[in-house]
Amino acid sequence: MTDTSFSHAGGMSADEAKACCARTYQQDIVALILGDSYHPGGLALTRRLAQQLGIQPGHRVLDVASGPGTTAFLLASEFGAVVDGVDLGDRAVAMAGAKARDRGLAEQVRFHVGDAEKLPFEDATFDAVVSECAFCTFPDKPTAAAEMARVLKPGGKVGITDVALDQTRLAEELRSLAGWVACLADARPLDEYVAILAAAGLDTMHTESHDEGLATMIEQIDARLVAFKIAKLPAIEEIDFDLARRRTALAAQAVADGIAGYKLLVVAKR
Ligand SMILES: C[S@@+](CC[C@H](N)C(=O)[O-])C[C@H]1O[C@@H](n2cnc3c(N)ncnc32)[C@H](O)[C@@H]1O
């Protein structure tokens, strides 16, 4: 759905904000700073999510906003799932597909270009849907939740790990587009995610807090920014170093003040 009337931080339309988010996460500097996994808690949290979802060998799982594909590869290699990853970034999808071929997993893990708000799959296709650090960035969350419910088999589950925050207490600077892309500016409190998912027919079974994972990730981002600056890494010249450090400091403060956190949710299709 094209929503040109919906204005986001930086005055962008919903479509522009989504495209900007996808472009940002495809940059080489992002892979250098974030490593293999683009969400707080890394592989350990993905493993925990898969256990909570009860993923079994042969289950068909959809990873919405699959980014570098790390979540999808873990679900395939450690849990035996057959995984489809979908992401708006065509370069990210091509790179994840190349990794699947390199690892001999091309039959078990496939990546597709697509929008979370219009998933390119038939109804009732998947046993489980996962989405890590991405639901918060979707401009039309009710539509994204409805799409997850649509492609899920009856009784199937959705597992989400995501940034939750109290928008009313967020520093103005983090509401800008850079904050949006960094998963902060359109994140909502946990109970709002629960309500949006319930309205799509997805009832919450379980939630957990993993706020320390977000604090650790922010510390790691800041440490890598400094290390790359000292090493005079060419990619660091592409970003505004002082602004990036200022935003990591604001984000760290938001976590310390209990304004921002990282949550795990498991919901089931009614
Ligand atoms: C923070 S990264 C998380 C990637 C991955 N889930 C992980 O945890 O490693 C957010 C991802 O969401 C993708 N994305 C943003 N909006 C999207 C949309 N509307 N549909 C599909 N993917 C989207 C971006 O391209 C990016 O790869």
The ligand as a Gaussian input file, in Angstrom:
#p B3LYP/6-31G(d) Opt

LIG

0 1
 C       17.744000      -3.887000      12.048000
 S       17.693000      -4.756000      10.546000
 C       17.332000      -6.392000      11.177000
 C       17.740000      -7.489000      10.227000
 C       17.569000      -8.912000      10.759000
 N       16.204000      -9.180000      11.140000
 C       18.491000      -9.166000      11.931000
 O       18.017000      -9.146000      13.061000
 O       19.691000      -9.381000      11.710000
 C       16.127000      -4.257000       9.869000
 C       15.838000      -4.864000       8.503000
 O       14.491000      -4.554000       8.161000
 C       14.423000      -4.420000       6.751000
 N       13.162000      -3.751000       6.449000
 C       12.782000      -2.508000       6.826000
 N       11.535000      -2.268000       6.401000
 C       11.098000      -3.379000       5.752000
 C        9.882000      -3.740000       5.113000
 N        8.847000      -2.893000       5.057000
 N        9.786000      -4.973000       4.573000
 C       10.838000      -5.839000       4.614000
 N       12.014000      -5.542000       5.202000
 C       12.145000      -4.331000       5.778000
 C       15.676000      -3.632000       6.431000
 O       15.996000      -3.717000       5.063000
 C       16.696000      -4.327000       7.356000
 O       17.314000      -5.404000       6.696000

